[in-house]
Amino acid sequence: MRKITRTKQHLGQIDTAAQAARGYNEAMTAFFADWQKLQDLGKKRDRLGQSLIEDGKIPAEGGMEHTGDVSVRALHSSNKSSTMNIGGVARH
């Protein structure tokens, strides 16, 4: 367009438009770079979260197993107590 433009006013408008286009290009380049960093950070957070979930399974499973053992012992103890009570009542 510069080759066919003659007036200073129009040349100034072309300069202004070109400057705006360069600014837009720089802004979009920065935006896409930041966007990529954000995506990479999201992937890292996802991997870390999955790792924390996996690390938490071990104590949780151990806790559930321990709770199950305690429940079974309590049930056996309760059964013995019931048997003793029934036996004691039958003697009187």
N, CA, C and O atoms as CSV, one atom per row, in Angstrom:
chain,resi,resn,atom,element,x,y,z
A,1,MET,N,N,0.816,-1.179,0.000
A,1,MET,CA,C,0.000,0.000,0.000
A,1,MET,C,C,0.871,1.258,0.000
A,1,MET,O,O,0.468,2.294,-0.528
A,2,ARG,N,N,2.040,1.167,0.581
A,2,ARG,CA,C,2.899,2.353,0.641
A,2,ARG,C,C,3.283,2.834,-0.761
A,2,ARG,O,O,3.431,4.033,-0.997
A,3,LYS,N,N,3.438,1.900,-1.669
A,3,LYS,CA,C,3.886,2.276,-3.013
A,3,LYS,C,C,2.866,3.151,-3.733
A,3,LYS,O,O,3.230,4.004,-4.543
A,4,ILE,N,N,1.594,2.934,-3.434
A,4,ILE,CA,C,0.572,3.702,-4.163
A,4,ILE,C,C,-0.003,4.855,-3.340
A,4,ILE,O,O,-0.842,5.613,-3.827
A,5,THR,N,N,0.451,4.984,-2.091
A,5,THR,CA,C,-0.073,6.041,-1.217
A,5,THR,C,C,0.794,7.278,-1.349
A,5,THR,O,O,2.022,7.190,-1.359
A,6,ARG,N,N,0.140,8.450,-1.453
A,6,ARG,CA,C,0.875,9.699,-1.691
A,6,ARG,C,C,0.787,10.683,-0.521
A,6,ARG,O,O,1.744,11.415,-0.267
A,7,THR,N,N,-0.309,10.712,0.176
A,7,THR,CA,C,-0.476,11.765,1.181
A,7,THR,C,C,0.133,11.346,2.520
A,7,THR,O,O,0.162,10.164,2.862
A,8,LYS,N,N,0.621,12.348,3.274
A,8,LYS,CA,C,1.213,12.095,4.587
A,8,LYS,C,C,0.172,11.532,5.552
A,8,LYS,O,O,0.474,10.675,6.383
A,9,GLN,N,N,-1.034,12.021,5.429
A,9,GLN,CA,C,-2.107,11.565,6.312
A,9,GLN,C,C,-2.337,10.063,6.139
A,9,GLN,O,O,-2.437,9.322,7.117
A,10,HIS,N,N,-2.418,9.632,4.892
A,10,HIS,CA,C,-2.657,8.212,4.622
A,10,HIS,C,C,-1.435,7.368,4.987
A,10,HIS,O,O,-1.573,6.248,5.477
A,11,LEU,N,N,-0.234,7.911,4.745
A,11,LEU,CA,C,0.978,7.194,5.143
A,11,LEU,C,C,1.021,7.039,6.671
A,11,LEU,O,O,1.441,5.999,7.180
A,12,GLY,N,N,0.592,8.062,7.389
A,12,GLY,CA,C,0.519,7.997,8.856
A,12,GLY,C,C,-0.477,6.942,9.312
A,12,GLY,O,O,-0.235,6.231,10.287
A,13,GLN,N,N,-1.595,6.845,8.604
A,13,GLN,CA,C,-2.593,5.821,8.946
A,13,GLN,C,C,-2.033,4.412,8.712
A,13,GLN,O,O,-2.290,3.489,9.484
A,14,ILE,N,N,-1.276,4.275,7.647
A,14,ILE,CA,C,-0.641,2.977,7.366
A,14,ILE,C,C,0.360,2.650,8.469
A,14,ILE,O,O,0.420,1.515,8.940
A,15,ASP,N,N,1.155,3.656,8.885
A,15,ASP,CA,C,2.125,3.453,9.973
A,15,ASP,C,C,1.419,3.045,11.268
A,15,ASP,O,O,1.862,2.140,11.974
A,16,THR,N,N,0.319,3.727,11.563
A,16,THR,CA,C,-0.445,3.426,12.776
A,16,THR,C,C,-0.997,2.000,12.729
A,16,THR,O,O,-0.934,1.271,13.718
A,17,ALA,N,N,-1.531,1.613,11.585
A,17,ALA,CA,C,-2.075,0.260,11.432
A,17,ALA,C,C,-0.964,-0.788,11.542
A,17,ALA,O,O,-1.155,-1.834,12.164
A,18,ALA,N,N,0.193,-0.511,10.942
A,18,ALA,CA,C,1.318,-1.450,11.001
A,18,ALA,C,C,1.818,-1.595,12.442
A,18,ALA,O,O,2.135,-2.695,12.892
A,19,GLN,N,N,1.882,-0.471,13.153
A,19,GLN,CA,C,2.322,-0.503,14.542
A,19,GLN,C,C,1.326,-1.300,15.403
A,19,GLN,O,O,1.727,-2.089,16.259
A,20,ALA,N,N,0.054,-1.088,15.167
A,20,ALA,CA,C,-0.977,-1.834,15.899
A,20,ALA,C,C,-0.880,-3.331,15.590
A,20,ALA,O,O,-1.042,-4.163,16.482
A,21,ALA,N,N,-0.618,-3.663,14.341
A,21,ALA,CA,C,-0.492,-5.072,13.950
A,21,ALA,C,C,0.716,-5.715,14.636
A,21,ALA,O,O,0.635,-6.858,15.085
A,22,ARG,N,N,1.836,-4.988,14.719
A,22,ARG,CA,C,3.016,-5.522,15.409
A,22,ARG,C,C,2.708,-5.734,16.904
A,22,ARG,O,O,3.078,-6.754,17.485
A,23,GLY,N,N,2.036,-4.767,17.499
A,23,GLY,CA,C,1.666,-4.902,18.910
A,23,GLY,C,C,0.749,-6.093,19.142
A,23,GLY,O,O,0.911,-6.831,20.114
A,24,TYR,N,N,-0.205,-6.275,18.252
A,24,TYR,CA,C,-1.122,-7.412,18.344
A,24,TYR,C,C,-0.345,-8.721,18.208
A,24,TYR,O,O,-0.579,-9.667,18.960
A,25,ASN,N,N,0.572,-8.771,17.254
A,25,ASN,CA,C,1.378,-9.966,17.033
A,25,ASN,C,C,2.201,-10.295,18.284
A,25,ASN,O,O,2.275,-11.452,18.696
A,26,GLU,N,N,2.814,-9.279,18.880
A,26,GLU,CA,C,3.605,-9.494,20.095
A,26,GLU,C,C,2.716,-9.976,21.249
A,26,GLU,O,O,3.085,-10.881,21.997
A,27,ALA,N,N,1.555,-9.362,21.374
A,27,ALA,CA,C,0.634,-9.749,22.447
A,27,ALA,C,C,0.163,-11.191,22.269
A,27,ALA,O,O,0.095,-11.946,23.239
A,28,MET,N,N,-0.159,-11.573,21.045
A,28,MET,CA,C,-0.620,-12.939,20.797
A,28,MET,C,C,0.511,-13.942,21.004
A,28,MET,O,O,0.275,-15.039,21.510
A,29,THR,N,N,1.724,-13.584,20.625
A,29,THR,CA,C,2.873,-14.463,20.838
A,29,THR,C,C,3.072,-14.697,22.334
A,29,THR,O,O,3.281,-15.830,22.767
A,30,ALA,N,N,3.005,-13.619,23.123
A,30,ALA,CA,C,3.142,-13.740,24.577
A,30,ALA,C,C,1.978,-14.552,25.159
A,30,ALA,O,O,2.174,-15.381,26.047
A,31,PHE,N,N,0.779,-14.306,24.654
A,31,PHE,CA,C,-0.399,-15.034,25.131
A,31,PHE,C,C,-0.241,-16.533,24.901
A,31,PHE,O,O,-0.506,-17.329,25.802
A,32,PHE,N,N,0.186,-16.920,23.709
A,32,PHE,CA,C,0.329,-18.344,23.409
A,32,PHE,C,C,1.458,-18.968,24.223
A,32,PHE,O,O,1.354,-20.127,24.625
A,33,ALA,N,N,2.535,-18.224,24.473
A,33,ALA,CA,C,3.621,-18.740,25.314
A,33,ALA,C,C,3.112,-18.966,26.738
A,33,ALA,O,O,3.392,-19.998,27.348
A,34,ASP,N,N,2.365,-17.995,27.262
A,34,ASP,CA,C,1.794,-18.146,28.604
A,34,ASP,C,C,0.781,-19.285,28.646
A,34,ASP,O,O,0.716,-20.030,29.623
A,35,TRP,N,N,0.002,-19.413,27.595
A,35,TRP,CA,C,-0.992,-20.488,27.513
A,35,TRP,C,C,-0.296,-21.849,27.568
A,35,TRP,O,O,-0.750,-22.760,28.260
A,36,GLN,N,N,0.803,-21.975,26.838
A,36,GLN,CA,C,1.542,-23.239,26.837
A,36,GLN,C,C,2.109,-23.528,28.224
A,36,GLN,O,O,2.065,-24.669,28.684
A,37,LYS,N,N,2.638,-22.511,28.889
A,37,LYS,CA,C,3.149,-22.695,30.253
A,37,LYS,C,C,2.022,-23.150,31.183
A,37,LYS,O,O,2.221,-24.021,32.030
A,38,LEU,N,N,0.854,-22.562,31.020
A,38,LEU,CA,C,-0.301,-22.930,31.837
A,38,LEU,C,C,-0.695,-24.388,31.594
A,38,LEU,O,O,-1.008,-25.114,32.538
A,39,GLN,N,N,-0.680,-24.810,30.344
A,39,GLN,CA,C,-1.012,-26.200,30.025
A,39,GLN,C,C,0.010,-27.151,30.633
A,39,GLN,O,O,-0.352,-28.194,31.177
A,40,ASP,N,N,1.296,-26.789,30.540
A,40,ASP,CA,C,2.349,-27.620,31.128
A,40,ASP,C,C,2.193,-27.702,32.645
A,40,ASP,O,O,2.361,-28.771,33.232
A,41,LEU,N,N,1.876,-26.586,33.272
A,41,LEU,CA,C,1.662,-26.564,34.716
A,41,LEU,C,C,0.474,-27.450,35.095
A,41,LEU,O,O,0.527,-28.165,36.096
A,42,GLY,N,N,-0.579,-27.404,34.311
A,42,GLY,CA,C,-1.744,-28.252,34.564
A,42,GLY,C,C,-1.384,-29.733,34.501
A,42,GLY,O,O,-1.864,-30.523,35.314
A,43,LYS,N,N,-0.544,-30.110,33.545
A,43,LYS,CA,C,-0.114,-31.507,33.431
A,43,LYS,C,C,0.710,-31.917,34.649
A,43,LYS,O,O,0.551,-33.019,35.175
A,44,LYS,N,N,1.599,-31.013,35.094
A,44,LYS,CA,C,2.414,-31.310,36.277
A,44,LYS,C,C,1.534,-31.451,37.515
A,44,LYS,O,O,1.745,-32.349,38.331
A,45,ARG,N,N,0.550,-30.567,37.655
A,45,ARG,CA,C,-0.358,-30.645,38.803
A,45,ARG,C,C,-1.147,-31.945,38.772
A,45,ARG,O,O,-1.380,-32.556,39.815
A,46,ASP,N,N,-1.557,-32.371,37.590
A,46,ASP,CA,C,-2.308,-33.617,37.468
A,46,ASP,C,C,-1.443,-34.803,37.887
A,46,ASP,O,O,-1.898,-35.684,38.616
A,47,ARG,N,N,-0.181,-34.820,37.416
A,47,ARG,CA,C,0.719,-35.916,37.794
A,47,ARG,C,C,0.960,-35.920,39.304
A,47,ARG,O,O,0.964,-36.980,39.929
A,48,LEU,N,N,1.158,-34.744,39.887
A,48,LEU,CA,C,1.381,-34.648,41.328
A,48,LEU,C,C,0.141,-35.116,42.092
A,48,LEU,O,O,0.253,-35.842,43.080
A,49,GLY,N,N,-1.024,-34.705,41.637
A,49,GLY,CA,C,-2.263,-35.129,42.289
A,49,GLY,C,C,-2.440,-36.633,42.233
A,49,GLY,O,O,-2.830,-37.252,43.223
A,50,GLN,N,N,-2.158,-37.223,41.085
A,50,GLN,CA,C,-2.269,-38.679,40.954
A,50,GLN,C,C,-1.276,-39.372,41.881
A,50,GLN,O,O,-1.592,-40.397,42.486
A,51,SER,N,N,-0.078,-38.810,41.990
A,51,SER,CA,C,0.938,-39.367,42.881
A,51,SER,C,C,0.477,-39.304,44.335
A,51,SER,O,O,0.660,-40.259,45.090
A,52,LEU,N,N,-0.120,-38.182,44.726
A,52,LEU,CA,C,-0.623,-38.053,46.094
A,52,LEU,C,C,-1.745,-39.047,46.370
A,52,LEU,O,O,-1.825,-39.620,47.456
A,53,ILE,N,N,-2.600,-39.245,45.389
A,53,ILE,CA,C,-3.681,-40.226,45.544
A,53,ILE,C,C,-3.095,-41.618,45.745
A,53,ILE,O,O,-3.525,-42.358,46.630
A,54,GLU,N,N,-2.114,-41.970,44.921
A,54,GLU,CA,C,-1.491,-43.291,45.042
A,54,GLU,C,C,-0.792,-43.439,46.390
A,54,GLU,O,O,-0.896,-44.483,47.033
A,55,ASP,N,N,-0.079,-42.392,46.820
A,55,ASP,CA,C,0.617,-42.444,48.110
A,55,ASP,C,C,-0.374,-42.552,49.265
A,55,ASP,O,O,-0.057,-43.155,50.290
A,56,GLY,N,N,-1.543,-41.990,49.119
A,56,GLY,CA,C,-2.550,-42.045,50.173
A,56,GLY,C,C,-3.259,-43.380,50.260
A,56,GLY,O,O,-3.855,-43.700,51.288
A,57,LYS,N,N,-3.201,-44.161,49.196
A,57,LYS,CA,C,-3.888,-45.458,49.194
A,57,LYS,C,C,-3.246,-46.430,50.180
A,57,LYS,O,O,-3.944,-47.215,50.822
A,58,ILE,N,N,-1.929,-46.381,50.303
A,58,ILE,CA,C,-1.222,-47.338,51.160
A,58,ILE,C,C,-1.658,-47.190,52.620
A,58,ILE,O,O,-2.072,-48.175,53.231
A,59,PRO,N,N,-1.576,-45.971,53.202
A,59,PRO,CA,C,-2.049,-45.847,54.590
A,59,PRO,C,C,-3.549,-46.111,54.726
A,59,PRO,O,O,-3.993,-46.675,55.726
A,60,ALA,N,N,-4.313,-45.711,53.744
A,60,ALA,CA,C,-5.765,-45.916,53.817
A,60,ALA,C,C,-6.091,-47.403,53.808
A,60,ALA,O,O,-6.927,-47.867,54.583
A,61,GLU,N,N,-5.431,-48.144,52.930
A,61,GLU,CA,C,-5.685,-49.586,52.871
A,61,GLU,C,C,-5.231,-50.259,54.164
A,61,GLU,O,O,-5.896,-51.163,54.670
A,62,GLY,N,N,-4.082,-49.804,54.698
A,62,GLY,CA,C,-3.606,-50.351,55.966
A,62,GLY,C,C,-4.575,-50.040,57.090
A,62,GLY,O,O,-4.842,-50.885,57.944
A,63,GLY,N,N,-5.098,-48.828,57.084
A,63,GLY,CA,C,-6.063,-48.437,58.112
A,63,GLY,C,C,-7.337,-49.250,58.022
A,63,GLY,O,O,-7.897,-49.656,59.040
A,64,MET,N,N,-7.795,-49.488,56.799
A,64,MET,CA,C,-9.015,-50.293,56.631
A,64,MET,C,C,-8.772,-51.729,57.079
A,64,MET,O,O,-9.635,-52.350,57.700
A,65,GLU,N,N,-7.586,-52.251,56.758
A,65,GLU,CA,C,-7.263,-53.620,57.172
A,65,GLU,C,C,-7.210,-53.705,58.701
A,65,GLU,O,O,-7.733,-54.646,59.297
A,66,HIS,N,N,-6.578,-52.720,59.321
A,66,HIS,CA,C,-6.490,-52.691,60.783
A,66,HIS,C,C,-7.885,-52.580,61.406
A,66,HIS,O,O,-8.197,-53.264,62.380
A,67,THR,N,N,-8.705,-51.722,60.837
A,67,THR,CA,C,-10.075,-51.562,61.336
A,67,THR,C,C,-10.838,-52.876,61.223
A,67,THR,O,O,-11.589,-53.246,62.126
A,68,GLY,N,N,-10.645,-53.573,60.119
A,68,GLY,CA,C,-11.293,-54.876,59.942
A,68,GLY,C,C,-10.834,-55.870,60.995
A,68,GLY,O,O,-11.649,-56.620,61.534
A,69,ASP,N,N,-9.526,-55.887,61.298
A,69,ASP,CA,C,-9.003,-56.789,62.329
A,69,ASP,C,C,-9.608,-56.469,63.692
A,69,ASP,O,O,-10.003,-57.370,64.431
A,70,VAL,N,N,-9.676,-55.185,64.017
A,70,VAL,CA,C,-10.255,-54.767,65.296
A,70,VAL,C,C,-11.715,-55.185,65.364
A,70,VAL,O,O,-12.177,-55.657,66.403
A,71,SER,N,N,-12.441,-55.018,64.276
A,71,SER,CA,C,-13.859,-55.401,64.247
A,71,SER,C,C,-14.029,-56.895,64.475
A,71,SER,O,O,-14.915,-57.319,65.218
A,72,VAL,N,N,-13.193,-57.679,63.844
A,72,VAL,CA,C,-13.286,-59.140,64.000
A,72,VAL,C,C,-12.991,-59.528,65.445
A,72,VAL,O,O,-13.681,-60.375,66.011
A,73,ARG,N,N,-11.968,-58.914,66.047
A,73,ARG,CA,C,-11.641,-59.227,67.447
A,73,ARG,C,C,-12.785,-58.809,68.377
A,73,ARG,O,O,-13.119,-59.521,69.324
A,74,ALA,N,N,-13.372,-57.657,68.094
A,74,ALA,CA,C,-14.496,-57.194,68.916
A,74,ALA,C,C,-15.675,-58.153,68.795
A,74,ALA,O,O,-16.352,-58.440,69.782
A,75,LEU,N,N,-15.918,-58.645,67.589
A,75,LEU,CA,C,-17.009,-59.598,67.380
A,75,LEU,C,C,-16.755,-60.890,68.152
A,75,LEU,O,O,-17.661,-61.421,68.796
A,76,HIS,N,N,-15.519,-61.397,68.087
A,76,HIS,CA,C,-15.185,-62.622,68.820
A,76,HIS,C,C,-15.330,-62.401,70.326
A,76,HIS,O,O,-15.835,-63.265,71.043
A,77,SER,N,N,-14.889,-61.257,70.787
A,77,SER,CA,C,-15.002,-60.934,72.213
A,77,SER,C,C,-16.465,-60.855,72.627
A,77,SER,O,O,-16.853,-61.346,73.687
A,78,SER,N,N,-17.265,-60.234,71.778
A,78,SER,CA,C,-18.699,-60.119,72.054
A,78,SER,C,C,-19.355,-61.496,72.092
A,78,SER,O,O,-20.205,-61.762,72.942
A,79,ASN,N,N,-18.962,-62.359,71.177
A,79,ASN,CA,C,-19.516,-63.721,71.151
A,79,ASN,C,C,-19.158,-64.482,72.426
A,79,ASN,O,O,-19.989,-65.207,72.973
A,80,LYS,N,N,-17.918,-64.315,72.900
A,80,LYS,CA,C,-17.501,-64.987,74.135
A,80,LYS,C,C,-18.315,-64.469,75.316
A,80,LYS,O,O,-18.744,-65.239,76.175
A,81,SER,N,N,-18.523,-63.144,75.347
A,81,SER,CA,C,-19.301,-62.553,76.444
A,81,SER,C,C,-20.727,-63.074,76.427
A,81,SER,O,O,-21.285,-63.390,77.478
A,82,SER,N,N,-21.315,-63.165,75.253
A,82,SER,CA,C,-22.689,-63.668,75.143
A,82,SER,C,C,-22.764,-65.112,75.603
A,82,SER,O,O,-23.707,-65.500,76.292
A,83,THR,N,N,-21.782,-65.901,75.227
A,83,THR,CA,C,-21.751,-67.308,75.616
A,83,THR,C,C,-21.632,-67.417,77.130
A,83,THR,O,O,-22.302,-68.246,77.747
A,84,MET,N,N,-20.790,-66.591,77.729
A,84,MET,CA,C,-20.616,-66.618,79.179
A,84,MET,C,C,-21.906,-66.204,79.881
A,84,MET,O,O,-22.295,-66.809,80.880
A,85,ASN,N,N,-22.567,-65.172,79.358
A,85,ASN,CA,C,-23.823,-64.721,79.951
A,85,ASN,C,C,-24.891,-65.802,79.867
A,85,ASN,O,O,-25.597,-66.072,80.838
A,86,ILE,N,N,-24.995,-66.399,78.725
A,86,ILE,CA,C,-26.001,-67.450,78.538
A,86,ILE,C,C,-25.688,-68.618,79.464
A,86,ILE,O,O,-26.579,-69.184,80.098
A,87,GLY,N,N,-24.418,-68.965,79.529
A,87,GLY,CA,C,-24.008,-70.054,80.424
A,87,GLY,C,C,-24.292,-69.708,81.872
A,87,GLY,O,O,-24.738,-70.566,82.634
A,88,GLY,N,N,-24.045,-68.480,82.261
A,88,GLY,CA,C,-24.285,-68.043,83.641
A,88,GLY,C,C,-25.760,-68.022,83.972
A,88,GLY,O,O,-26.141,-68.393,85.082
A,89,VAL,N,N,-26.599,-67.601,83.046
A,89,VAL,CA,C,-28.045,-67.551,83.267
A,89,VAL,C,C,-28.595,-68.965,83.369
A,89,VAL,O,O,-29.491,-69.221,84.174
A,90,ALA,N,N,-28.077,-69.878,82.575
A,90,ALA,CA,C,-28.581,-71.244,82.568
A,90,ALA,C,C,-28.292,-71.938,83.890
A,90,ALA,O,O,-29.045,-72.838,84.262
A,91,ARG,N,N,-27.254,-71.574,84.615
A,91,ARG,CA,C,-26.891,-72.232,85.868
A,91,ARG,C,C,-27.785,-71.766,87.011
A,91,ARG,O,O,-27.981,-72.507,87.974
A,92,HIS,N,N,-28.320,-70.579,86.927
A,92,HIS,CA,C,-29.134,-70.067,88.038
A,92,HIS,C,C,-30.479,-70.617,87.953
A,92,HIS,O,O,-31.324,-70.313,88.794
